[in-house]
Amino acid sequence: MFLPILVYGLNKATGFLGKAFGTKANLVVDVGTSFADNTLAWNNLAQGGEERTRMFASVLDKLASLTPRYLRIDHVYDFYDVVKRGNDGKLAYDWSKLDLTLNDMHVVGAAPFLSLSYMPLVLSGSNEIDVPHDWREWSDVVKNTVEHVSGKDSLGREAVYYEIWNEPDLFGGFAVGGKKDYGLLYKFAVEGANQAKNVHPFKIGGPAITNFNSKWMEAFIKFVDTTDLRLDFLSWHRYGSNMADFDNDLLKSRSLAAKFPSIAETELVLSETGYDSEINKLNDETLAAIHTIATSAVVFPTIDKVFAFEIKDGPGESKYWGRWGVLTHEKFGTPTEKPRFAAIKFLNQMTGDRLTVLGQGTWVKSFAVKLGLEIKLLIVNYDKYGKHSERVPINFVNLPPGKLSYKRVSFLGNSSDKEITAENGNYVTSELLLPNSAAIIVVEPK
């Protein structure tokens, strides 16, 4: 969901002019007007290709407790042995292994988000990151995938997302144009998907590149625009400890939307994100959890879906080895919840219609929702250096008259509550946030 650049700047008020030194937050929460566009963007998770097994099988109960909306997997074709070639030379399909994982998704209440990768060897004849000998066969593979997963007479999954490839700029060195042309990869995939018959509505998009490379993305959008191809969502990945990078991605996406009006209503998806794309012990620690909360606040409400990468660690030499999972691997006993797991549960409390929050800072990010008469304000203080504390002024405006309950729920901490009275619909207070901490403020009538 694109917001105009001016509106985005007012909502964020991140203080770009003061970034060299940092800008402290001064939050104003308008309770009077709400917007029904809260997509619970953070409530999606992605799993990488750690093992050629049912990665979710050992964590179904824990995964279900997060109530995920979508679960993303890649390696659909090379890990699950879907595509074969029969003795007659025609393509044949074996969905048995993939269906086990798709069923696990269904069990936990999540819809599939399938990154259609990598190239079946029977198509490329060389390796899984090469182009097919015959693009029509690639179309056929995608068509059959959509008919199997979304087909009304097959699995019958509704609202499935099909993402064309995973990090094509990295895995395969694709570009738009040239010998390894992502434009062709996408074009023939869309044509195949559009030929699928008797299927539930689904979405298809991409390109799922490693970061928001403006030149790469513009070439892709221009190709889609000039060839009139379907693009239901625009996706990319972003890892890194700097929140400014996430902000900059949003600004770059708006710039492209202004240049290509055809994508103005296109859904935006951050289909992988995390603190560090490399193995890093901080991926296992609270800093990564605060990073997850801060990321959600920064991209809210512009990004429609954010996928935390990843669900479960691969089997390392120790229980905690800096991998990306929100859960440890069962090699070391029952999978353990890491702080990022708790961060998603914490964010899940933020259901309701969006409220406008102005005056955010360099370190402190925030967003607010309203559900019935209950108002919730999430505040997070993220500092990768672990040094910055901040007492944050908060002004609630357009509150209902009468006595109100004011409660602070700290992430991985205690709760406190008090009674307040709004003067002329306003209530001014402040909250101290220590380095790398977060809290939800709950205000409701007594």
C-alpha positions in Angstrom: 0.0 0.0 0.0 1.7 3.2 -1.2 1.2 6.4 0.8 2.0 9.7 -0.9 5.5 10.9 0.0 4.2 13.9 1.8 1.7 11.9 3.9 4.4 9.3 4.6 6.8 12.0 5.9 4.1 13.5 8.1 3.2 10.1 9.6 6.8 9.1 10.2 8.3 12.5 11.1 11.5 10.7 11.6 13.7 13.8 11.5 15.8 13.1 8.4 17.3 16.6 8.7 18.7 15.7 12.1 19.9 12.2 11.4 23.5 13.1 11.7 23.0 13.7 15.4 19.7 11.9 16.0 16.2 13.2 16.7 14.3 12.4 19.9 10.7 11.4 19.6 7.8 13.7 20.7 4.7 11.5 20.1 1.2 12.8 19.3 -1.5 10.2 19.1 -4.8 11.2 17.5 -7.5 8.9 18.9 -10.3 10.7 17.1 -9.8 9.2 13.6 -9.0 5.6 12.8 -8.2 3.8 9.6 -9.2 0.2 8.8 -6.0 -0.6 7.0 -4.0 -2.5 9.6 -3.0 -5.7 7.9 -1.1 -7.2 10.8 1.8 -7.1 8.5 4.3 -8.7 10.9 2.3 -11.9 11.4 4.0 -13.9 8.6 7.1 -16.1 8.7 9.5 -17.5 6.1 11.5 -20.7 6.2 14.7 -21.2 4.3 16.1 -24.3 2.8 17.8 -25.7 5.9 16.8 -29.4 5.3 15.0 -31.5 2.8 12.4 -32.5 5.3 9.2 -31.3 6.8 10.8 -28.4 8.7 7.5 -27.5 10.4 6.7 -31.0 11.7 8.5 -30.6 15.0 7.2 -27.1 15.8 3.5 -27.2 14.8 2.1 -26.3 18.2 4.6 -23.4 18.8 4.0 -22.2 15.3 0.2 -22.3 15.7 0.6 -20.2 18.9 1.8 -17.3 16.7 -1.4 -17.5 14.6 0.6 -16.8 11.4 -1.4 -15.5 8.4 1.1 -16.7 5.8 4.1 -19.1 5.8 6.7 -18.7 3.0 8.9 -21.4 1.7 11.4 -21.4 -1.2 13.1 -24.4 -2.9 9.7 -25.6 -4.0 11.0 -27.4 -7.0 14.5 -28.5 -6.0 13.9 -29.7 -2.4 10.5 -31.4 -2.9 11.3 -33.3 -6.2 8.1 -32.1 -7.8 9.0 -32.2 -11.5 10.2 -35.2 -13.4 10.3 -36.3 -17.0 8.5 -39.4 -18.1 9.7 -42.1 -20.5 7.6 -40.3 -23.2 9.7 -37.1 -22.7 6.8 -35.2 -21.2 6.8 -33.5 -17.8 5.4 -35.4 -14.9 4.6 -34.2 -11.4 4.9 -35.7 -7.9 3.4 -33.5 -5.3 3.6 -35.9 -2.3 6.6 -34.3 -0.5 5.4 -30.7 -1.0 1.9 -31.6 0.1 3.2 -32.7 3.5 4.5 -29.2 4.1 1.5 -27.6 2.7 -0.7 -29.6 5.0 1.5 -28.5 8.0 0.8 -24.9 7.0 -2.9 -25.7 6.9 -2.8 -27.3 10.3 -1.4 -24.2 11.9 -4.0 -22.0 10.2 -1.6 -20.3 7.7 -2.0 -19.8 4.0 0.9 -20.7 1.6 3.3 -18.1 0.2 5.3 -20.0 -2.3 8.5 -18.8 -3.7 8.6 -20.7 -7.0 12.2 -21.7 -7.1 14.6 -23.2 -8.1 14.7 -24.5 -11.7 13.9 -28.2 -12.0 17.0 -30.0 -13.4 14.9 -31.7 -16.0 14.2 -28.2 -17.5 17.6 -26.7 -17.3 19.7 -29.8 -17.8 22.6 -28.1 -15.8 21.8 -26.7 -12.4 18.9 -25.3 -10.4 19.7 -21.6 -10.9 19.9 -21.8 -14.7 17.3 -20.9 -17.3 15.2 -23.7 -18.9 15.9 -25.0 -22.4 12.3 -24.4 -23.3 10.4 -21.5 -21.7 7.1 -23.1 -22.5 8.0 -25.9 -20.1 8.6 -23.4 -17.3 5.1 -22.0 -18.0 3.7 -25.5 -17.8 5.4 -26.1 -14.4 3.9 -22.9 -12.9 0.5 -23.6 -14.4 0.4 -27.1 -12.9 1.6 -25.8 -9.5 -1.2 -23.2 -9.4 -3.7 -25.8 -10.5 -2.5 -28.3 -7.8 -2.3 -25.9 -4.9 -5.1 -23.5 -5.7 -7.2 -25.9 -7.7 -10.8 -26.3 -6.5 -10.6 -30.0 -7.4 -7.1 -30.4 -5.8 -5.8 -29.0 -2.6 -8.2 -26.1 -2.9 -6.0 -23.6 -1.0 -7.4 -20.1 -1.1 -5.6 -16.7 -1.4 -2.2 -18.3 -2.1 0.7 -16.1 -3.1 3.1 -17.2 -5.8 6.4 -15.4 -5.8 8.6 -15.9 -8.9 12.0 -17.1 -7.7 14.0 -16.2 -4.6 16.7 -13.6 -4.7 17.2 -13.8 -8.5 20.0 -11.2 -8.4 22.0 -13.6 -6.1 20.8 -17.1 -7.0 21.4 -17.2 -10.7 22.7 -13.7 -11.2 19.6 -12.7 -13.1 18.9 -9.2 -14.4 16.2 -7.7 -16.5 17.5 -8.3 -20.0 20.6 -10.1 -21.0 21.4 -13.8 -21.1 19.8 -14.7 -17.8 16.7 -12.5 -18.1 14.5 -12.3 -15.1 11.9 -10.6 -17.3 11.5 -13.8 -19.3 11.5 -15.9 -16.1 8.7 -13.7 -14.8 6.8 -13.4 -18.1 6.5 -17.1 -18.7 5.6 -17.8 -15.1 2.7 -15.3 -15.2 1.5 -16.7 -18.5 1.5 -20.2 -17.1 -0.3 -19.1 -13.9 -2.9 -17.2 -15.9 -3.7 -20.4 -17.9 -4.5 -22.3 -14.7 -8.2 -23.5 -14.8 -10.8 -24.0 -12.0 -8.7 -22.4 -9.3 -9.4 -20.1 -6.4 -8.3 -16.5 -6.6 -4.5 -16.2 -6.1 -1.8 -13.5 -6.3 1.4 -13.6 -8.3 4.4 -11.3 -8.1 8.1 -10.7 -7.4 10.9 -10.1 -7.8 12.1 -11.0 -4.3 15.6 -9.4 -4.8 18.1 -9.3 -2.0 17.4 -5.6 -1.3 15.6 -2.7 -2.8 18.0 -2.0 -5.7 16.3 0.9 -7.4 17.9 0.3 -10.8 17.1 -3.4 -10.8 13.5 -2.7 -9.5 12.9 0.0 -12.0 14.0 -2.2 -14.9 11.6 -4.9 -13.7 8.6 -2.6 -13.2 9.2 -1.0 -16.6 9.3 -4.4 -18.2 6.0 -5.4 -16.5 4.5 -2.1 -17.4 5.4 -2.2 -21.1 4.4 -5.9 -21.5 1.2 -5.4 -19.6 2.0 -8.3 -17.3 0.1 -9.1 -14.1 1.9 -7.9 -10.9 -0.2 -8.4 -7.8 2.6 -7.6 -5.4 6.1 -6.2 -5.4 8.5 -8.0 -3.1 12.1 -7.6 -1.9 14.3 -8.6 1.1 16.0 -6.4 3.6 18.4 -7.5 6.3 20.5 -5.1 8.4 20.9 -3.4 11.7 20.2 0.1 10.4 16.6 1.2 10.6 17.4 4.0 8.1 17.7 1.3 5.4 14.1 0.2 5.9 13.0 3.8 5.7 15.0 4.4 2.6 13.4 1.4 0.9 10.0 2.9 1.4 11.0 6.2 0.0 12.5 4.5 -3.1 9.3 2.5 -3.5 7.3 5.7 -3.5 9.6 7.3 -6.0 9.0 4.4 -8.4 5.2 4.5 -7.8 5.3 8.2 -8.8 7.2 7.2 -12.0 4.9 4.2 -12.8 1.3 5.0 -11.8 0.3 1.5 -12.8 1.8 0.1 -9.6 0.3 2.7 -7.3 -2.1 0.2 -5.8 0.3 -2.7 -6.0 0.7 -4.6 -2.7 4.2 -4.3 -1.1 5.7 -7.4 0.5 9.0 -7.7 2.5 9.3 -11.4 1.9 12.4 -11.9 4.1 13.8 -9.7 6.8 16.0 -10.0 9.9 18.8 -8.4 11.9 21.7 -10.0 9.9 21.7 -12.2 6.8 24.9 -13.8 8.0 25.4 -16.1 11.0 25.6 -13.8 14.0 25.1 -14.6 17.7 22.9 -11.5 18.0 20.3 -13.3 15.9 19.7 -15.4 19.0 19.5 -12.4 21.4 17.1 -9.7 22.6 18.6 -7.1 20.2 17.2 -9.0 17.2 13.8 -9.1 18.9 13.8 -5.4 19.4 14.9 -5.0 15.8 11.9 -7.1 14.7 9.5 -4.8 16.7 11.2 -1.7 15.4 11.1 -2.9 11.8 7.3 -3.4 12.1 6.9 0.1 13.4 9.0 1.6 10.7 7.1 -0.1 7.8 3.6 0.2 9.3 1.3 0.7 7.5 3.0 0.9 4.1 4.2 -2.7 3.8 1.3 -5.1 3.6 3.2 -8.2 4.6 6.5 -8.6 6.4 8.1 -12.1 6.7 10.4 -12.7 9.6 13.2 -15.0 8.4 13.2 -17.7 9.5 11.0 -20.1 11.5 13.4 -22.8 12.7 17.2 -23.1 12.7 19.0 -25.7 10.7 20.9 -28.4 12.6 24.1 -26.7 13.8 26.9 -27.9 16.1 25.3 -26.2 19.1 21.7 -25.2 20.1 22.4 -21.5 19.6 24.7 -20.8 16.7 23.6 -17.4 15.4 21.2 -18.8 12.8 18.1 -17.0 11.9 15.3 -19.1 13.3 12.8 -17.8 15.9 13.0 -21.4 17.2 16.0 -23.7 17.8 16.4 -27.1 16.0 15.0 -30.3 17.6 18.5 -31.8 17.3 19.0 -30.4 20.8 15.7 -31.4 22.3 12.3 -29.7 22.1 12.7 -26.5 20.0 13.2 -23.4 22.2 11.6 -20.0 21.6 14.1 -17.3 21.0 13.4 -13.6 21.8 12.2 -12.9 18.2 9.5 -15.5 18.8 8.3 -13.4 21.8 8.6 -10.3 19.7 6.0 -11.6 17.2 3.7 -12.6 20.1 4.1 -9.1 21.5 3.3 -7.5 18.1 0.2 -9.7 17.8 -1.4 -7.6 20.6 -1.7 -4.7 18.2 -4.9 -5.6 16.5 -7.4 -2.9 15.6 -7.8 0.1 13.3 -4.7 2.3 12.7 -4.4 5.6 14.5 -2.2 8.5 13.3 1.0 8.9 15.4 3.2 11.9 14.7 6.6 12.9 16.0 8.7 9.8 15.8 12.5 9.9 16.3 15.7 8.4 15.1 15.7 5.7 17.8 12.1 5.6 19.0 9.5 4.3 16.6 5.8 3.9 17.3 2.4 3.0 16.0 -1.1 2.9 17.5 -4.4 1.0 17.0 -7.9 1.2 18.3 -10.2 -1.8 18.9 -13.6 -0.8 20.2 -12.9 1.6 23.0 -9.4 0.2 23.7 -6.4 2.2 22.4 -2.9 0.7 22.1 0.3 2.5 21.5 3.4 0.5 20.8 6.7 2.3 21.5 10.1 0.8 20.7 13.6 2.2 21.4 16.1 0.5 19.1 19.8 1.3 19.2 22.2 -1.2 17.7 24.9 0.1 20.0 22.8 -0.5 23.1 23.5 2.9 24.6 20.5 5.3 23.9 17.9 5.8 26.6 15.0 8.2 26.0 12.2 9.7 28.0 9.5 10.0 25.4 6.8 12.7 25.7 3.4 11.4 24.6 0.3 13.5 24.0 -3.0 11.7 23.4 -5.6 13.9 21.7 -9.3 13.4 21.2 -9.7 11.0 24.1 -13.2 10.2 25.4 -14.3 12.1 28.5 -14.2 10.5 31.9 -11.8 8.4 33.9 -9.5 6.1 31.9 -7.3 3.1 32.7 -3.6 3.6 31.6 -1.5 0.5 31.5 2.1 -0.1 30.4 3.1 -3.6 29.3 6.8 -3.9 28.8 8.4 -6.4 26.4 9.9 -9.3 28.4 9.2 -7.3 31.5 6.6 -6.2 34.0 3.3 -4.3 33.7 2.0 -1.3 35.6 -1.3 0.6 35.6 -2.9 3.7 36.9 -6.1 5.8 36.6 -6.0 9.0 34.5 -8.4 11.7 33.4 -8.2 13.5 30.0 -8.5 17.3 30.2 -10.5 18.5 27.2 -9.8 15.2 25.5 -6.0 15.4 26.0 -3.6 13.6 28.2 0.1 14.4 28.3 2.6 12.0 29.8 6.0 10.5 29.2 7.5 7.1 29.3 11.2 6.1 29.9 12.5 3.6 27.4 15.9 2.1 28.2 18.2 1.0 25.4 16.6 -1.7 23.2 13.3 -1.9 25.0 9.7 -1.8 23.9 6.3 -1.3 25.6 2.6 -1.2 24.7 0.5 1.5 26.4 -3.1 0.5 26.8 -5.7 3.2 27.4 -9.4 2.5 27.8 -12.4 3.7 29.8 -12.7 2.6 33.4 
